[in-house]
Amino acid sequence: MKIYSYIVIFLVISLKLSAQNSHQQFESIDSVKHGSFNPNEAHSFHEWFKKGHVSGLFRSSTITTYRPTSDNFSAALGLGGRIYYHSAYWHGFQMGIGGIYTYNILSTDLSNTTENPYTPKWERQLFDLEDPNNKHDLDRLEELFIKYRYKDSYIKIGKMLLNTPLVNPQDSRMKPSAFQGIWLDWNEGHKFEINGGFFNKVSPRSTTEWIHINESIGLYDHLLNPEKEHETINTSGLAILGGHYLPNDKISVHSWQYYIDKVSLVSFNQLEYTQNAIKLGVQYFIQNSLEENHYLNANHNAQLLSGQFKWSQNKWQVSYNHTINITEDAMKFPSEWGAEPFYTFISRHRIEGLNEVNSQAIKLDLQPFKNWTALNIGFYGVYGSFNNNKEENTLTQISLDIQTHLKNDWKNLKIRLLNSYFITDGFAEGSFLYEDIFHSQLILNYQF
């Protein structure tokens, strides 16, 4: 009865707040937007810098996690910001540099020596996973690149933020993931686009250092549980290739290939069709190992299928989403590099590393106010089952995700309130998801 009581409470709360709007694909309020410039704007080397653009944000993030069964509570408040400078374009060239800083204003004990039986991983991820006791020296150089643009295509070299289905900033903490390498985007056909690149270094989300790609794989497991050894992988880097075809306004086709040298080859493909209020989508993921190592077996073959049926009206959207394994092997892609792209994804929900996944999600998004299109309320429920050592485990997550920004003088202030309740069954005692969890996060961003 306790579980059903919590579900009823969440439903009542969501209905009361529906007089106020968030959906998973609503404009991200967690990232900096950079201005665009006419390639001919600067007419001299001096103007190249003088006509540049400064942008950034100030952010505060508060996370709380409560486990009612064991009466275990953890919380953290982080404050910080990002500042970026992007030059104007001069003869097609642009230069960019940017950094980030964070302060631990207030938190419960986040160290490895905590007496709590559970690692406060979400609170730790606000700061520095490599040093949970570090409260002040949390700055990082995030961007340092040179870019050349020709018409609608460009090439970029250096440190940068990258946004692809599997490799992305996953920017809901204080520090997103950033990557070092080369990126090319060819978009001269407009209906057909190709992009891709090669990366040899990464600064994973919630860390402050730049490390080689081979050191980042499996790093989170070690940082959240130091008893687990961290072995580096013999790889020289990550190559990405994306192809995109939009024949008309109803159909979109995307295909992404991820090659991790000496580790694995991953293909992620997505087809979507939209007709009036109806949207149908299907995603197919396949991964094959290249060599045997402690990360993947020699014959590793993971295949997942994800589908979506979505119905949209002016002030609301509802969708049914389903993701399943069609082979026994689990999807294994470094969580240090980004969030997952499957239709069943919601914040705080991952299927990476889980065998024989059968995950179903219902997502309801509301925009209830006629004169306030910036307010979104999202109510999401995900139920997933999987096998762990041939024993069935289940996870139910219910989330209320509110995103909005204010008006007039405060139009650059954006707010996100995420509330989640986790109901788990079959997890080993002592694991992070062993018992029910209430989790909440409040993010305030002021962009400039």
C-alpha positions, 0 to 999 in steps of 0.5 A: 500500500505504501508504494501506491500511496506515494504514486497517488501523492505524485499524481495529486501534486502534478495536477495541482501544478498543472496550473503552472510547463516542462518537457524532456525535449523542451529548450535546454535551460542548462546550456550557454547559447553563443551568438552568431556572427556574419562571416564578413563582420570583422575587416581587420585583425583588430576588429576580429577581437574587438567585435567578439562576443562575451556570453555565459551564465551564473548558476546555482544548483541544489540537490537533495536525496532522501531514503525513507526506509533507512532515514538517510538524507544527503544534500548539496548547494553549488554556486558558480558560472561560466564565461565564454569569449568568441571572436567575430569571424575574419576571413572565415576564422573564429577563435573561442575560449571559455571557463567554468568555476564552482563553489560548494556553498553547503553540503552534507558529508560527501567524502569517501569516509562518510558513515552513510551506507550509500554514496551520495553520488548525485550531490557529489556530481555537483562538484569534483568526483575525484576529490569530494572534500574539495569545496573551492578549487573547482575551476576548469578551462572548458573551451579553447578552439579555432574554427573555420567556416565556409558558407554553412559548413565549418571545421573546429579544432581544440577544446569544445562542447559536443552534442551528439546522441551518445556523446554530449554535455549531459549538462544538469550539474555544475560542469558538463562534459567537454572534449578535445579534438577536431570536428567537421560539419558539412551542410551545403545540401540542407536536406543532407548533412554530414558531421564527425570528428576525432577526440583524444581527450575529455574532461568528464562531467563533474571533474576538473581535469582533462584526461586521455580518452583511455583514462575516462572509460569506467572512471565514474565507477571507481570515483563513486566506489574507490574499492573498484580498481580503475584500469585504463583501456588501450585506445588512442581515441574516439571517432564519430561520424553522423549522417542526416537526411531530411527529405521533407518536413515529415520524415527525418533520418539520422545515423551515428557511428561511434568508433572507440579504437580497440574497444568497440564499434557502435551504430545508433540509427533513428527514423521519425515520421510526423503527420499532423498531431501524430509522431512515430519514431524508432531507434536501433542501437548495435554495439560490437566489441573489437578486442577483449579487455576488462570493459568488453568481452571478445564477442560482445554484441548488444542490440537495443530497439526503442520506439515512440508514439507521440500525440501533440496538441497546442497545450499538451503532448503525450507519448508512449515509449518502449526500449528493449534488448534484442540480444542478451548483452548489455549496452556498454558505452561510457557514461562519462561521455554523455547521457543516453538518447533512447525514447525512454530516457528521463533525467536520472534514468539510465539503462547502460550496463543493464542486461535484457532491458524491458523499459516502458515510459509514459511522458505527459507535457503540459503548457497550461497558460496561454500567455506564458509559453515559457512554462512547461510541466512534464510528468514522466513515469518509467518502468523497467525490468532487467536481469542481473546475474539471471535474477529479475530486477525492476525499477519504477521512476516517477518524475515531475519536471518543471522548466520555465523562464521569467519575463521582462527584466528577468527574462534571462533567469531560467528555472528548473525543478526536478522531483523524482521518486524511485521504487526498486525491487530485486537490487542487492542490499547496499547498492545505490538503488536498494531501497526507495528514494525521493530526489529533488533538484532546483537549478537557477540559471541567469544567462547573459 
